[in-house]
Amino acid sequence: MSDQRENKERLTVTIDRDILQRIDAVATAREEPRSRVIERICRNGIKAEEEYLSDLEKPALRFIAEAITSRPALVSALARVIGEQLTGEEMARIRETSAKQAVLARERQQRKRQEQAQGLGNKRSSLSEEEPPLGDVAHAPG
């Protein structure tokens, strides 16, 4: 058990009361500590978050997301299709969040491209400094 605890970090978080009550209900039903339930929820949810961020770095998917979320009528219609009704506040939050995430995704994509270009540049320069292969030995004029 001590090995498991050595990999753990203690943290303090602020969480909505209703979410905490739901977590506690799950912990009670499963007869597990609250921390184990929270960790499992985080572990399961982080993959979805990472995929979302990765998807937004793809120009085509980012364009589609921006095209949809920038049109309130379309977002409302899509919500109605699945039986939901969004308030004006929720619509504004969706637009703001989507726009912010698109900007951040563009920045991450640009950073990755720059890092890749720098990595290729470093790789090329290190290759040019290497010894030539044995078959490429230059012959001195005779």
Secondary structure, DSSP 8 states (H G I E B T S, - for coil): -HHHHHT---------HHHHHHHHHHHHHHT--HHHHHHHHHHHHHHHHHHHHHHHTSHHHHHHHHHHHT-HHHHHHHHHHTT----HHHHHHHHHHHHHHHHHHHHHHHHHHHHHHHHHHHHHHHHHHS---GGG------
